[in-house]
């Protein structure tokens, strides 16, 4: 075979190979999978810069804490444990019900008032401590003792409650420590059930949480709502826990000792929530009333709905490698309480797509606050179409990457 013929044959083969490769590349470019868009989230929890406690301007006198149902707490003043006076009785009734639960409205076991109980009542009353009068031979139910201790702030009934539930003070103190530890109330310690001993101590933050737990206890919540004025035996129970009730409050504790100062624990409705206020070490009842009134007045502004995302708001932008993009907007608004913004999470769950028509479903935005999720659907504001021929053929390496992933 002549050299010329061999050259022509080689050239023909190379041309045929080039044609085959060209056809293969063209087919690969035209038929290659189109990559999904890249979505950039433009709305985050950091954009919601609202702190409900800023509206409260708490007085730094003593210790104050304001607690929301979500657990979010705003505090001012000393953070050190301090004497808690009659607030120790709220711990006592909580621990007693944890040890021996009652049905809501149920009477529970009963005791008969003996001469020792009468003598102890008279001794405490003579010493100027709060008491609820008892008489020899009266029958007192467990519910009576809890109501007299909680609502009447009776030191004598607190001691009777300890004896009937725990046997003695040591038994109660062991149960109280276990309950406090279980609730994570590590800044609270009690050495008695009355708070007359200054070594029973806590912080306003812990006491606000104890107040919240009391409201969540069905038996205590019922007693705090009905506030019985007498025992089942007809013994009078004065309301010694009420405080600034004209402002719609639910009083849990109103107490004083020389060591503790004035200690107040109350709950107040604010919008759809119930806020707990704890104040320790107030210099007197008038000062405590002024401080509580100021907090309650400020709650109207502090506790409010906060819009996290508005209907029609852009929350993300989707972009394609071939240069097209669309905004993703929320189809509805989502609002949460200002008290649950701590720990707010805003998460995008975008659809994995390459093309989309205007107004189509593009995924969702998930807003989580205080463990509650709200989900809103997202849609596109414009269309994204298939890439053109020029982009598909632009780069052989891109074509290979589209096939290999």
PyMOL commands that set and color helices and strands:
alter all, ss='L'
color gray80, all
select helices_A, chain A and resi 3-31+45-47+52-55+85-99+115-126+142-150+155-166+169-182+204-216+218-226+245-247+285-302+338-340+389-393+396-404
alter helices_A, ss='H'
color red, helices_A
select strands_A, chain A and resi 38-41+63-67+73-77+82-83+110-112+139-141+201-202+249-257+261-270+273-282+305-309+314-319+325-330+334-337+345-350+361-369+372-380
alter strands_A, ss='S'
color yellow, strands_A
deselect
rebuild
show_as cartoon
